[in-house]
Amino acid sequence: MIRPATAADAHELYIMIQQSFKKYEKANVPASALTETTASLEKKLSTTFHAFLYVSNGHVVGVCMYQFINDACHFHRLCVDSQYQGKGISKKLLQQLEACAIEEGIKELYCESRFSNCSYYLQQNYTITHYNEATSLYQLKKILTNTKKAWQCA
């Protein structure tokens, strides 16, 4: 089941994010996700950030955080518990995010990714738009074609 996160979910998000991004702890450029705390996530979810949670058997097993900025949706911290990977959870989270963005009239989605994950996004119809040498991250973009239609009353 996918549901929106609230500030009260911050600790569960923290645990999920730490477990998922720990593999990048010793990378040349460690994942910024590892600097998150329960308090920082609670603050983000109380302001302009949002998140979708994938819940299975009462436990958060997938997360996708996002923010609407200048008529675009920027998402980050997309992660799935290692025991649940390969079951389409990240794809379902992205589909939920796309539906939400379309409902808000958003036409573009953006994310940053390490090279090792770019092929996943390319399969989901994202294109690489930029490489940031300082962070070793690629910026990816997806144009949403099923945008919300404006109905006019006669």
DSSP file (Angstrom, degrees, kcal/mol; ACC not computed):
  #  RESIDUE AA STRUCTURE BP1 BP2  ACC     N-H-->O    O-->H-N    N-H-->O    O-->H-N    TCO  KAPPA ALPHA  PHI   PSI    X-CA   Y-CA   Z-CA
    1    1 A M              0   0    0      0, 0.0    54,-3.4     0, 0.0     2,-0.5   0.000 360.0 360.0 360.0 137.7    0.0    0.0    0.0
    2    2 A I  E     +A   54   0A   0     52,-0.2    52,-0.2    90,-0.0    50,-0.0  -0.894 360.0 165.3-106.3 134.9    1.2    3.5   -0.8
    3    3 A R  E     -A   53   0A   0     50,-2.3    50,-3.2    -2,-0.5     2,-0.1  -0.982  40.3 -96.7-143.6 156.2    0.4    6.4    1.4
    4    4 A P  E     -A   52   0A   0      0, 0.0    48,-0.2     0, 0.0     2,-0.2  -0.447  41.8-124.0 -68.8 145.6    1.6   10.0    2.0
    5    5 A A        -     0   0    0     46,-2.9    46,-0.3    -2,-0.1     2,-0.3  -0.564  22.0-159.9 -86.1 154.8    4.1   10.5    4.7
    6    6 A T    >   -     0   0    0     -2,-0.2     3,-2.1    44,-0.1     4,-0.2  -0.793  39.3 -97.0-122.8 171.4    3.6   12.9    7.6
    7    7 A A  G >  S+     0   0    0      1,-0.3     3,-1.6    -2,-0.3     4,-0.2   0.806 122.5  66.6 -58.6 -28.2    6.1   14.4   10.0
    8    8 A A  G 3  S+     0   0    0      1,-0.3     3,-0.4     2,-0.1    -1,-0.3   0.680  94.2  59.1 -67.0 -16.4    5.2   11.6   12.4
    9    9 A D  G <> S+     0   0    0     -3,-2.1     4,-2.3     1,-0.2     3,-0.3   0.404  73.6 106.6 -89.0   1.8    6.8    9.1   10.0
   10   10 A A  H <> S+     0   0    0     -3,-1.6     4,-2.6     1,-0.2    -1,-0.2   0.846  75.8  50.4 -54.7 -41.4   10.2   10.8   10.1
   11   11 A H  H  > S+     0   0    0     -3,-0.4     4,-2.4     2,-0.2    -1,-0.2   0.912 110.8  48.6 -67.9 -40.2   11.9    8.2   12.2
   12   12 A E  H  > S+     0   0    0     -3,-0.3     4,-2.3    -4,-0.2    -1,-0.2   0.899 112.4  49.7 -64.5 -38.9   10.7    5.3   10.0
   13   13 A L  H  X S+     0   0    0     -4,-2.3     4,-3.0     2,-0.2     5,-0.3   0.929 108.8  53.3 -62.2 -44.7   11.9    7.3    7.0
   14   14 A Y  H  X S+     0   0    0     -4,-2.6     4,-2.7    -5,-0.2     5,-0.2   0.932 110.0  46.6 -56.0 -49.0   15.2    7.9    8.7
   15   15 A I  H  X S+     0   0    0     -4,-2.4     4,-2.3     1,-0.2    -1,-0.2   0.929 114.3  47.6 -61.0 -46.3   15.7    4.1    9.3
   16   16 A M  H  X S+     0   0    0     -4,-2.3     4,-2.2     1,-0.2    -2,-0.2   0.924 114.2  46.3 -61.7 -46.4   14.8    3.3    5.7
   17   17 A I  H  X S+     0   0    0     -4,-3.0     4,-2.5     2,-0.2    -2,-0.2   0.915 112.2  50.1 -65.4 -44.3   17.1    5.9    4.2
   18   18 A Q  H  X S+     0   0    0     -4,-2.7     4,-1.0    -5,-0.3    -1,-0.2   0.921 112.9  46.6 -61.3 -44.4   20.0    5.0    6.4
   19   19 A Q  H  < S+     0   0    0     -4,-2.3     4,-0.3    -5,-0.2     3,-0.2   0.906 116.1  45.1 -63.3 -41.6   19.7    1.3    5.5
   20   20 A S  H  < S+     0   0    0     -4,-2.2     3,-0.4    -5,-0.2    -2,-0.2   0.855 118.5  39.2 -74.1 -35.9   19.4    2.0    1.8
   21   21 A F  H >< S+     0   0    0     -4,-2.5     3,-2.0     1,-0.2    10,-0.3   0.457  86.0  95.6 -97.1  -0.4   22.1    4.6    1.4
   22   22 A K  G >< S+     0   0    0     -4,-1.0     3,-2.0     1,-0.3     4,-0.3   0.812  73.7  69.1 -58.6 -29.9   24.7    2.9    3.7
   23   23 A K  G 3  S+     0   0    0     -3,-0.4     3,-0.3    -4,-0.3    -1,-0.3   0.689  97.6  52.3 -64.0 -16.6   26.3    1.3    0.7
   24   24 A Y  G X  S+     0   0    0     -3,-2.0     3,-1.2     1,-0.2     7,-0.5   0.290  77.9 103.7 -99.6   8.9   27.5    4.7   -0.4
   25   25 A E  T <  S+     0   0    0     -3,-2.0    -1,-0.2     1,-0.3    -2,-0.1   0.844  88.6  35.2 -60.0 -37.0   29.1    5.5    2.9
   26   26 A K  T 3  S+     0   0    0     -3,-0.3    -1,-0.3    -4,-0.3    -2,-0.1   0.215  90.4 123.6-105.8  14.1   32.6    4.9    1.6
   27   27 A A  S <  S-     0   0    0     -3,-1.2    -3,-0.1     1,-0.1    -4,-0.0  -0.267  81.3-102.5 -68.1 161.3   32.1    6.2   -1.9
   28   28 A N  S    S+     0   0    0      1,-0.3    -1,-0.1   108,-0.0   108,-0.1   0.889 123.0  26.6 -51.7 -41.0   34.4    9.0   -3.3
   29   29 A V  S    S-     0   0    0    106,-0.1    -1,-0.3   107,-0.1     3,-0.1  -0.919  97.0-139.2-122.2 101.8   31.4   11.3   -2.6
   30   30 A P        -     0   0    0      0, 0.0    -5,-0.2     0, 0.0     2,-0.2  -0.182  32.7 -88.7 -60.0 153.1   29.3    9.8    0.2
   31   31 A A    >   -     0   0    0     -7,-0.5     3,-1.5   -10,-0.3     4,-0.2  -0.414  24.6-141.7 -65.0 131.2   25.5   10.0   -0.2
   32   32 A S  G >  S+     0   0    0      1,-0.3     3,-1.9     2,-0.2     4,-0.3   0.741  97.3  76.0 -64.4 -21.3   24.0   13.2    1.3
   33   33 A A  G >  S+     0   0    0      1,-0.3     3,-1.5     2,-0.2    -1,-0.3   0.802  82.4  67.1 -58.7 -28.4   21.2   11.0    2.5
   34   34 A L  G <  S+     0   0    0     -3,-1.5    -1,-0.3     1,-0.3    -2,-0.2   0.647  91.5  61.4 -70.9 -12.9   23.4    9.7    5.2
   35   35 A T  G <  S+     0   0    0     -3,-1.9    -1,-0.3    -4,-0.2    -2,-0.2   0.555  81.5 110.2 -87.5  -7.8   23.4   13.2    6.8
   36   36 A E    <   -     0   0    0     -3,-1.5     2,-0.3    -4,-0.3     3,-0.0  -0.324  48.4-170.2 -64.7 148.8   19.7   13.1    7.3
   37   37 A T     >  -     0   0    0      1,-0.1     4,-2.3    -2,-0.0     5,-0.2  -0.856  39.8-104.5-128.7 167.7   18.4   12.7   10.9
   38   38 A T  H  > S+     0   0    0     -2,-0.3     4,-2.4     1,-0.2     5,-0.2   0.919 124.2  50.3 -57.3 -42.1   14.9   12.1   12.2
   39   39 A A  H  > S+     0   0    0      2,-0.2     4,-2.4     1,-0.2    -1,-0.2   0.898 109.1  49.7 -65.2 -41.3   14.7   15.8   13.1
   40   40 A S  H  > S+     0   0    0      1,-0.2     4,-2.3     2,-0.2    -1,-0.2   0.892 113.5  46.4 -66.8 -37.2   15.8   16.9    9.7
   41   41 A L  H  X S+     0   0    0     -4,-2.3     4,-2.7     2,-0.2    -2,-0.2   0.890 110.8  52.1 -70.6 -39.0   13.3   14.7    8.0
   42   42 A E  H  X S+     0   0    0     -4,-2.4     4,-0.8    -5,-0.2    -2,-0.2   0.919 111.5  47.7 -61.4 -42.6   10.5   15.8   10.4
   43   43 A K  H >< S+     0   0    0     -4,-2.4     3,-0.6     2,-0.2     4,-0.4   0.926 111.6  49.9 -64.5 -45.0   11.3   19.4    9.6
   44   44 A K  H ><>S+     0   0    0     -4,-2.3     5,-1.7     1,-0.2     3,-1.5   0.931 110.4  49.5 -59.4 -46.0   11.3   18.8    5.8
   45   45 A L  H 3<5S+     0   0    0     -4,-2.7   -38,-0.3     1,-0.3    -1,-0.2   0.647 107.9  55.8 -70.6 -13.0    8.0   17.0    6.0
   46   46 A S  T <<5S+     0   0    0     -4,-0.8    -1,-0.3    -3,-0.6    -2,-0.2   0.493 116.7  34.1 -92.3  -5.7    6.6   19.9    8.0
   47   47 A T  T < 5S-     0   0    0     -3,-1.5    -3,-0.1    -4,-0.4    -2,-0.1   0.305 126.7 -35.8-116.5-117.4    7.6   22.4    5.3
   48   48 A T  T   5S+     0   0    0      2,-0.0    20,-0.5    19,-0.0     2,-0.3   0.433 103.1  95.2 -98.4   0.3    7.7   22.1    1.5
   49   49 A F  E   < - B   0  67A   0     -5,-1.7     2,-0.3    -6,-0.2    18,-0.2  -0.644  49.0-175.4 -93.0 150.6    8.8   18.4    1.2
   50   50 A H  E     - B   0  66A   0     16,-2.9    16,-2.9    -2,-0.3     2,-0.3  -0.864   2.8-165.4-132.9 167.3    6.5   15.5    0.7
   51   51 A A  E     - B   0  65A   0    -46,-0.3   -46,-2.9    -2,-0.3     2,-0.4  -0.990  14.7-142.7-154.1 150.5    7.0   11.8    0.6
   52   52 A F  E     -AB   4  64A   0     12,-2.4    12,-1.8    -2,-0.3     2,-0.4  -0.935  20.0-155.8-109.1 140.5    5.2    8.6   -0.4
   53   53 A L  E     -AB   3  63A   0    -50,-3.2   -50,-2.3    -2,-0.4     2,-0.6  -0.937   9.3-147.4-115.5 138.1    5.7    5.5    1.7
   54   54 A Y  E     -AB   2  62A   0      8,-2.6     7,-3.1    -2,-0.4     8,-1.2  -0.935  23.6-165.1-101.2 119.3    5.2    1.9    0.5
   55   55 A V  E     + B   0  60A   0    -54,-3.4     2,-0.4    -2,-0.6     5,-0.2  -0.904  12.7 178.1-112.9 130.6    4.0   -0.1    3.5
   56   56 A S  E >  S- B   0  59A   0      3,-2.7     3,-1.9    -2,-0.5    -2,-0.0  -0.995  73.9 -11.6-132.0 126.9    4.0   -3.9    3.6
   57   57 A N  T 3  S-     0   0    0     -2,-0.4    -1,-0.1     1,-0.3     3,-0.1   0.855 129.7 -54.1  52.4  39.1    2.8   -5.8    6.7
   58   58 A G  T 3  S+     0   0    0      1,-0.2     2,-0.4    -3,-0.0    -1,-0.3   0.500 117.6 107.5  79.1   4.5    2.8   -2.6    8.7
   59   59 A H  E <  S-B   56   0A   0     -3,-1.9    -3,-2.7   -47,-0.0     2,-0.5  -0.922  73.7-118.0-118.8 141.3    6.4   -1.7    7.9
   60   60 A V  E     +B   55   0A   0     -2,-0.4    -5,-0.2    -5,-0.2     3,-0.1  -0.647  40.2 162.0 -73.8 120.8    7.8    1.0    5.6
   61   61 A V  E     +     0   0A   0     -7,-3.1    20,-2.9    -2,-0.5     2,-0.3   0.394  61.1  35.1-121.2  -1.8    9.7   -0.8    2.9
   62   62 A G  E     -BC  54  80A   0     -8,-1.2    -8,-2.6    18,-0.2     2,-0.3  -0.989  59.7-173.6-154.1 146.9    9.9    2.0    0.3
   63   63 A V  E     +BC  53  79A   0     16,-2.6    16,-2.3    -2,-0.3     2,-0.3  -0.992   9.5 178.7-140.9 143.6   10.2    5.7    0.2
   64   64 A C  E     -B   52   0A   0    -12,-1.8   -12,-2.4    -2,-0.3     2,-0.3  -0.863  13.5-165.0-144.1 112.8   10.2    8.5   -2.3
   65   65 A M  E     +BC  51  76A   0     11,-2.2    11,-2.6    -2,-0.3     2,-0.3  -0.704  16.4 170.6 -94.5 148.9   10.6   12.1   -1.2
   66   66 A Y  E     -BC  50  75A   0    -16,-2.9   -16,-2.9    -2,-0.3     2,-0.3  -0.973  20.8-161.9-154.3 166.7    9.7   15.0   -3.4
   67   67 A Q  E     -BC  49  74A   0      7,-1.9     7,-3.0    -2,-0.3     2,-0.6  -0.985  22.1-128.4-151.8 139.8    9.2   18.7   -3.7
   68   68 A F  E     + C   0  73A   0    -20,-0.5     2,-0.4    -2,-0.3     5,-0.2  -0.838  34.1 172.4 -92.3 123.5    7.4   21.0   -6.2
   69   69 A I  E >   - C   0  72A   0      3,-2.8     3,-1.1    -2,-0.6    -2,-0.1  -0.982  62.6 -22.3-135.8 121.1    9.8   23.8   -7.3
   70   70 A N  T 3  S-     0   0    0     -2,-0.4    -1,-0.1     1,-0.3     3,-0.1   0.902 126.4 -45.7  48.3  55.5    9.0   26.3  -10.1
   71   71 A D  T 3  S+     0   0    0      1,-0.2    36,-0.9    35,-0.0    37,-0.5   0.714 123.0  96.1  63.5  22.8    6.3   24.1  -11.9
   72   72 A A  E <   -C   69   0A   0     -3,-1.1    -3,-2.8    34,-0.1     2,-0.5  -0.945  69.7-128.4-135.1 159.6    8.5   21.0  -11.7
   73   73 A C  E     -Cd  68 109A   0     35,-2.6    37,-2.7    -2,-0.3     2,-0.5  -0.949  19.4-167.3-111.2 123.6    8.7   18.1   -9.3
   74   74 A H  E     -Cd  67 110A   0     -7,-3.0    -7,-1.9    -2,-0.5     2,-0.3  -0.946  10.9-172.3-109.7 122.1   12.1   17.2   -7.9
   75   75 A F  E     +C   66   0A   0     35,-2.8    37,-0.5    -2,-0.5     2,-0.3  -0.851  10.6 160.0-117.8 155.5   12.3   13.8   -6.1
   76   76 A H  E     +C   65   0A   0    -11,-2.6   -11,-2.2    -2,-0.3     3,-0.1  -0.938  49.3  51.8-156.7 174.2   15.0   12.2   -4.1
   77   77 A R  E     +     0   0A   0     -2,-0.3     2,-0.7     1,-0.2   -14,-0.1   0.801  61.2 169.0  58.8  31.7   15.7    9.5   -1.5
   78   78 A L  E     +     0   0A   0    -14,-0.2     2,-0.3   -13,-0.1    -1,-0.2  -0.659  17.4 150.1 -73.1 116.8   13.9    6.9   -3.7
   79   79 A C  E     -C   63   0A   0    -16,-2.3   -16,-2.6    -2,-0.7     2,-0.4  -0.996  34.8-157.8-152.8 154.2   14.7    3.7   -1.9
   80   80 A V  E     -C   62   0A   0     -2,-0.3   -18,-0.2   -18,-0.2     5,-0.1  -0.997  37.8 -99.3-134.5 136.0   13.4    0.2   -1.2
   81   81 A D    >>  -     0   0    0    -20,-2.9     3,-2.3    -2,-0.4     4,-0.5  -0.257  36.2-121.1 -51.6 136.3   14.4   -2.2    1.6
   82   82 A S  G >4 S+     0   0    0      1,-0.3     3,-0.7     2,-0.2    -1,-0.1   0.793 111.7  58.4 -57.2 -30.9   16.9   -4.7    0.2
   83   83 A Q  G 34 S+     0   0    0      1,-0.2    -1,-0.3     3,-0.0    -2,-0.1   0.654 111.3  42.5 -72.8 -14.4   14.5   -7.6    1.1
   84   84 A Y  G X4 S+     0   0    0     -3,-2.3     3,-0.9   -23,-0.2     5,-0.4   0.356  85.2 120.9-112.7   3.0   11.8   -6.1   -1.1
   85   85 A Q  T <<  +     0   0    0     -3,-0.7    -3,-0.0    -4,-0.5    -4,-0.0  -0.332  66.2  35.5 -69.5 151.6   13.9   -5.1   -4.1
   86   86 A G  T 3  S+     0   0    0     -2,-0.0    -1,-0.2     1,-0.0    -4,-0.0   0.558  89.5  99.5  83.8   8.8   13.0   -6.5   -7.5
   87   87 A K  S <  S-     0   0    0     -3,-0.9    -2,-0.1     0, 0.0    -1,-0.0   0.254 100.1-103.7-110.3  10.1    9.2   -6.5   -6.8
   88   88 A G  S  > S+     0   0    0      3,-0.0     4,-2.0     4,-0.0     5,-0.1   0.620  80.0 131.4  82.7  13.0    8.3   -3.3   -8.6
   89   89 A I  H  > S+     0   0    0     -5,-0.4     4,-2.5     2,-0.2     5,-0.2   0.927  72.0  48.1 -68.0 -45.0    8.0   -1.1   -5.5
   90   90 A S  H  > S+     0   0    0      1,-0.2     4,-2.4     2,-0.2    -1,-0.2   0.891 111.6  51.8 -63.8 -36.7   10.2    1.7   -6.8
   91   91 A K  H  > S+     0   0    0      2,-0.2     4,-2.3     1,-0.2    -1,-0.2   0.905 109.8  49.0 -64.6 -40.8    8.2    1.7  -10.1
   92   92 A K  H  X S+     0   0    0     -4,-2.0     4,-2.2     2,-0.2    -2,-0.2   0.887 110.4  51.1 -66.1 -38.7    4.9    1.9   -8.1
   93   93 A L  H  X S+     0   0    0     -4,-2.5     4,-2.3     2,-0.2    -2,-0.2   0.917 111.2  47.9 -63.6 -42.4    6.3    4.8   -6.1
   94   94 A L  H  X S+     0   0    0     -4,-2.4     4,-2.8     2,-0.2    -2,-0.2   0.883 110.0  52.2 -65.8 -38.0    7.3    6.6   -9.2
   95   95 A Q  H  X S+     0   0    0     -4,-2.3     4,-2.3     2,-0.2    -1,-0.2   0.901 110.3  48.5 -64.2 -39.7    3.9    6.0  -10.8
   96   96 A Q  H  X S+     0   0    0     -4,-2.2     4,-2.3     2,-0.2    -2,-0.2   0.914 111.9  49.6 -64.2 -42.6    2.2    7.4   -7.7
   97   97 A L  H  X S+     0   0    0     -4,-2.3     4,-2.7     2,-0.2    -2,-0.2   0.918 110.5  49.8 -62.5 -44.2    4.5   10.4   -7.9
   98   98 A E  H  X S+     0   0    0     -4,-2.8     4,-2.7     2,-0.2    -2,-0.2   0.914 110.3  50.1 -61.6 -43.1    3.7   10.9  -11.6
   99   99 A A  H  X S+     0   0    0     -4,-2.3     4,-2.2     1,-0.2    -1,-0.2   0.907 112.4  47.8 -61.9 -41.7    0.0   10.8  -10.9
  100  100 A C  H  X S+     0   0    0     -4,-2.3     4,-1.5     2,-0.2    -2,-0.2   0.916 112.2  49.2 -64.1 -44.4    0.3   13.3   -8.1
  101  101 A A  H  <>S+     0   0    0     -4,-2.7     5,-3.0     1,-0.2     4,-0.3   0.915 110.5  50.1 -63.2 -43.3    2.5   15.6  -10.3
  102  102 A I  H ><5S+     0   0    0     -4,-2.7     3,-1.6     1,-0.2    46,-0.8   0.916 107.8  53.6 -61.2 -43.3   -0.1   15.4  -13.1
  103  103 A E  H 3<5S+     0   0    0     -4,-2.2    -1,-0.2     1,-0.3    -2,-0.2   0.835 108.9  50.1 -60.0 -32.4   -2.9   16.2  -10.7
  104  104 A E  T 3<5S-     0   0    0     -4,-1.5    -1,-0.3    -3,-0.2    -2,-0.2   0.448 121.0-109.9 -85.0  -0.9   -0.9   19.3   -9.7
  105  105 A G  T < 5 +     0   0    0     -3,-1.6     2,-0.2    -4,-0.3    -3,-0.2   0.669  65.5 154.1  81.7  16.3   -0.4   20.3  -13.3
  106  106 A I      < -     0   0    0     -5,-3.0    -1,-0.3    -6,-0.2    42,-0.2  -0.582  25.2-176.4 -81.1 139.5    3.3   19.5  -13.3
  107  107 A K        +     0   0    0    -36,-0.9    37,-3.3    -2,-0.2     2,-0.4   0.543  62.1  52.2-112.1 -12.0    4.9   18.6  -16.6
  108  108 A E  E     - E   0 143A   0    -37,-0.5   -35,-2.6    35,-0.2     2,-0.4  -0.986  55.6-164.1-134.6 138.2    8.5   17.7  -15.6
  109  109 A L  E     -dE  73 142A   0     33,-2.6    33,-2.3    -2,-0.4     2,-0.3  -0.940  13.4-171.4-114.2 141.1   10.1   15.4  -13.0
  110  110 A Y  E     +dE  74 141A   0    -37,-2.7   -35,-2.8    -2,-0.4     2,-0.3  -0.968  10.6 161.3-130.9 147.6   13.7   15.7  -12.0
  111  111 A C  E     - E   0 140A   0     29,-1.9    29,-3.1    -2,-0.3     2,-0.4  -0.970  29.4-129.0-151.9 166.7   16.1   13.6   -9.9
  112  112 A E  E     + E   0 139A   0    -37,-0.5     2,-0.3    -2,-0.3    27,-0.2  -0.941  31.6 175.2-117.2 145.0   19.8   13.0   -9.3
  113  113 A S  E     - E   0 138A   0     25,-2.4    25,-3.2    -2,-0.4     2,-0.1  -0.994  33.1-110.9-149.1 150.6   21.3    9.6   -9.4
  114  114 A R    >>  -     0   0    0     -2,-0.3     3,-1.8    23,-0.2     4,-0.8  -0.467  43.7-106.8 -73.0 156.6   24.6    7.8   -9.3
  115  115 A F  H >> S+     0   0    0     21,-0.4     3,-1.2     1,-0.3     4,-0.6   0.871 117.7  64.0 -54.0 -40.0   25.8    6.2  -12.5
  116  116 A S  H 34 S+     0   0    0      1,-0.3    -1,-0.3     2,-0.1     4,-0.1   0.720 108.8  40.0 -60.9 -21.4   24.9    2.8  -11.2
  117  117 A N  H X> S+     0   0    0     -3,-1.8     4,-1.3     1,-0.1     3,-0.7   0.489  89.1  91.1-105.0  -5.5   21.2    3.7  -11.0
  118  118 A C  H <X S+     0   0    0     -3,-1.2     4,-2.6    -4,-0.8     5,-0.2   0.868  79.4  60.9 -60.6 -37.2   20.9    5.7  -14.2
  119  119 A S  H 3X S+     0   0    0     -4,-0.6     4,-1.9     1,-0.2    -1,-0.2   0.866 101.3  54.9 -61.0 -34.4   19.9    2.6  -16.3
  120  120 A Y  H <> S+     0   0    0     -3,-0.7     4,-0.9     2,-0.2    -1,-0.2   0.945 110.9  43.8 -61.2 -48.0   16.8    2.1  -14.1
  121  121 A Y  H ><>S+     0   0    0     -4,-1.3     5,-2.2     1,-0.2     3,-0.5   0.871 109.4  56.3 -67.4 -36.5   15.7    5.7  -14.7
  122  122 A L  H ><5S+     0   0    0     -4,-2.6     3,-1.5     1,-0.2    -1,-0.2   0.884 104.6  53.8 -61.6 -37.2   16.4    5.4  -18.5
  123  123 A Q  H 3<5S+     0   0    0     -4,-1.9    -1,-0.2     1,-0.3    -2,-0.2   0.757 104.4  56.0 -66.1 -24.3   14.1    2.4  -18.5
  124  124 A Q  T <<5S-     0   0    0     -4,-0.9    -1,-0.3    -3,-0.5    -2,-0.2   0.181 128.3 -98.7 -93.9  16.3   11.4    4.6  -17.0
  125  125 A N  T < 5S+     0   0    0     -3,-1.5    18,-0.4     1,-0.3     2,-0.2   0.749  77.2 140.4  73.7  28.2   11.8    7.1  -19.8
  126  126 A Y      < -     0   0    0     -5,-2.2     2,-0.4    -8,-0.1    -1,-0.3  -0.654  38.7-147.5 -90.1 156.9   14.0    9.6  -18.1
  127  127 A T  E     -F  141   0A   0     14,-2.6    14,-2.4    -2,-0.2     2,-0.5  -0.954  18.7-114.4-123.5 147.8   16.8   11.3  -20.0
  128  128 A I  E     +F  140   0A   0     -2,-0.4    12,-0.2    12,-0.2     3,-0.1  -0.678  36.5 169.7 -80.0 127.7   20.2   12.4  -18.6
  129  129 A T  E     +     0   0A   0     10,-3.0     2,-0.3    -2,-0.5    11,-0.2   0.622  58.5   3.6-112.4 -19.3   20.5   16.2  -18.7
  130  130 A H  E     -F  139   0A   0      9,-1.3     9,-3.1     2,-0.0     2,-0.4  -0.989  51.1-143.0-165.3 151.4   23.6   17.0  -16.7
  131  131 A Y  E     -F  138   0A   0     -2,-0.3     2,-0.7     7,-0.2     7,-0.2  -0.996  14.7-152.8-122.4 129.9   26.5   15.5  -14.8
  132  132 A N  E  >> -F  137   0A   0      5,-3.0     4,-1.8    -2,-0.4     5,-1.1  -0.888   4.7-167.4-103.9 107.1   27.8   17.2  -11.7
  133  133 A E  T  45S+     0   0    0     -2,-0.7    -1,-0.2     1,-0.2     5,-0.0   0.845  85.1  58.9 -63.2 -34.8   31.5   16.5  -11.1
  134  134 A A  T  45S+     0   0    0      1,-0.2    -1,-0.2     3,-0.1    -2,-0.0   0.862 121.6  24.3 -64.7 -35.9   31.5   17.8   -7.6
  135  135 A T  T  45S-     0   0    0     -3,-0.4    -1,-0.2     2,-0.2    -2,-0.2   0.531  97.4-130.2-105.2  -8.3   28.8   15.3   -6.4
  136  136 A S  T  <5 +     0   0    0     -4,-1.8   -21,-0.4     1,-0.2     2,-0.4   0.790  64.7 134.3  59.9  29.7   29.4   12.6   -9.0
  137  137 A L  E   < - F   0 132A   0     -5,-1.1    -5,-3.0   -23,-0.1     2,-0.4  -0.859  50.8-140.7-113.0 146.0   25.6   12.7   -9.7
  138  138 A Y  E     -EF 113 131A   0    -25,-3.2   -25,-2.4    -2,-0.4     2,-0.5  -0.835  15.6-136.3 -98.6 138.4   23.7   12.7  -12.9
  139  139 A Q  E     -EF 112 130A   0     -9,-3.1   -10,-3.0    -2,-0.4    -9,-1.3  -0.834  24.1-167.9 -93.9 133.5   20.6   14.9  -13.3
  140  140 A L  E     -EF 111 128A   0    -29,-3.1   -29,-1.9    -2,-0.5     2,-0.4  -0.894   4.2-164.6-122.3 153.3   17.7   13.1  -15.0
  141  141 A K  E     -EF 110 127A   0    -14,-2.4   -14,-2.6    -2,-0.3     2,-0.4  -0.983   7.1-167.0-138.5 144.6   14.5   14.5  -16.4
  142  142 A K  E     -E  109   0A   0    -33,-2.3   -33,-2.6    -2,-0.4     2,-0.5  -0.997  15.5-143.6-132.3 130.9   11.2   13.1  -17.5
  143  143 A I  E     -E  108   0A   0     -2,-0.4     2,-0.6   -18,-0.4   -35,-0.2  -0.814  18.0-138.3 -90.3 126.4    8.5   15.0  -19.4
  144  144 A L        -     0   0    0    -37,-3.3     3,-0.2    -2,-0.5    -2,-0.0  -0.763  19.7-176.4 -87.1 123.1    5.0   14.0  -18.3
  145  145 A T  S    S+     0   0    0     -2,-0.6     2,-1.1     1,-0.2    -1,-0.1   0.701  71.7  68.7 -93.8 -21.2    2.8   13.7  -21.4
  146  146 A N  S    S+     0   0    0    -39,-0.0    -1,-0.2     3,-0.0     3,-0.1  -0.419  72.8 169.6 -94.6  59.2   -0.5   13.0  -19.6
  147  147 A T        -     0   0    0     -2,-1.1   -45,-0.1    -3,-0.2   -44,-0.1  -0.362  44.9 -88.6 -74.1 152.6   -0.9   16.4  -18.1
  148  148 A K        -     0   0    0    -46,-0.8     2,-0.3   -42,-0.2    -1,-0.1  -0.332  45.3-129.0 -59.8 134.0   -4.1   17.4  -16.4
  149  149 A K        -     0   0    0     -3,-0.1     2,-0.6    -2,-0.0    -1,-0.1  -0.686   9.9-130.3 -90.9 139.3   -6.5   18.9  -18.9
  150  150 A A        -     0   0    0     -2,-0.3     2,-0.4     2,-0.0    -1,-0.0  -0.783  23.2-151.1 -86.9 123.1   -8.2   22.3  -18.2
  151  151 A W        -     0   0    0     -2,-0.6     2,-0.4     2,-0.0     0, 0.0  -0.793   4.7-152.9 -97.7 136.4  -11.9   22.0  -18.8
  152  152 A Q        -     0   0    0     -2,-0.4     2,-0.4     2,-0.0    -2,-0.0  -0.899   7.2-140.5-110.1 136.5  -13.8   25.0  -19.9
  153  153 A C              0   0    0     -2,-0.4    -2,-0.0     1,-0.1     0, 0.0  -0.800 360.0 360.0 -93.7 135.1  -17.5   25.5  -19.1
  154  154 A A              0   0    0     -2,-0.4    -1,-0.1     0, 0.0    -2,-0.0   0.439 360.0 360.0 -87.1 360.0  -19.6   27.0  -21.9
